[in-house]
Amino acid sequence: MLRRNIDVTIGLVNGAIGTVMGINASHVYLCYTNDHIDAPCDIERVTSRFMLSKNLYIHRKQFCLIISYAIAIHKCQGL
């Protein structure tokens, strides 16, 4: 499941559910169960920046995905 909006126009939004088709060092290839997305999509790493103190920042690079084994009843009503 996506945890961040990537492209709202094609449905790559927070909460979109898909299946991982492949992984490499810089991309994850996904197939989404969405009417707007008909081809596999590639998701790149996202860089987040956090301030620890006045002049100290941390940069974290990660895929904006989480494993979703189950979904809430409210989320599945639109499927």
N, C-alpha and C positions, 0 to 999 in steps of 0.2 A: 504494500500500500504506500502510495506517495505521501510524503509529509510536508510538501511545499508546492505552491503553484508554479508550474514551469511554463505552460502555454495554455491559457484559458480558452483560446479560440478553438482548439482541437480537443479539449477535454482533459489535458494533463494538469489536473488540479489536486489540491490536498484531499486525500481520501480516495483517490482513484485506485481501483483494485486491478491487478494484473498478474501475469505469470512470468517468472524469470526464464528466459530462453538461453542466455549466455552471459558470462562475466569475463572481463579482462581487467587490466590494471587501471584503466581510466574510464571505462564505460560499463554499464549494465544494459543488456538488451532485453526488453520486455514486450510481451504481447498482452494488450489490455482487453478486458471484457467490457467494451464501451461502444456504443453505436457510432460515435464520432470518429473513432480511431480504427482504421481498417488495416493498417500495416504495423509491423513491429517497430517499436521506438527505442532509441538509445538515450540513456540517462547519464549525464556527466557528473563528476564530483562537484560539490558546491563548497565554496570556502566561506566559513563564518569567522568573524573577528570578535573577540571578547576582551574587555578591558579589565585587568586584574587590579591595577593601581594607576596612579596618575600618568606614568610614562611606560607602563608595562602592558603589552597586549599579547594575546594568544590567538593564533590562527589555526583553525581546524578544517581539514578537508575531508568530506565524507559524502556518501551517496544519501540522498534524502528519501530513503526507503526504510520501512520496517516490515518484519514478518507479520502476516495476519492470517492466523489459522481459522479464526472465526470473526464474524461481524455481528453487530447489534441488530435487533429486529427492525429498528427504525431505518438502518442503512440498507437492509435487504429489500425493503418495500419497493424501491425503484428498479430492482433487477428483473 
